[in-house]
């Protein structure tokens, strides 16, 4: 039974990684068209596909790179090809890429701030750990966008670091450290010192 459980867990983890790679490939194929549009979040009209955003691409690029050792050889080739195609698309539209990323980091930070404000005022919401785990994706994407926009030739809007530090400070003040809140397959990509908001839960009082 233990062997069966281990095998099933491995299959589940492989399926999650494979789906993440498929999402990345789909995002990258549409990146050129996305950058020519005026959307920050672009609904691809596919039931199993999240909206296309720059932050969503950056998040998957980084964590799949961190977990590449768990991919099959052909999947690692697919990941390299997706990264090359993404870099080529960005090179062709650097100014639009930067502008769209700057708009997204502002939108994401407002979204995260509003959620945490509601969470602080509602014991019911604070106790909903499934909802928090879903929303924490926003904080991860914010970090990806901040890191990218802090790297030349890009420019991070000057107010973002201070605003983000204030939001983090308020969450830390009512944070209970604990177990990793996402599927275990992702844990190696998110060390607790840097991604502390993925390890534990918000306090309900």
Beta strands, then each sheet from edge to edge (+ up, - down):
strand 1: 175-180
strand 2: 199-202
sheet 1: 1+ 2-
end
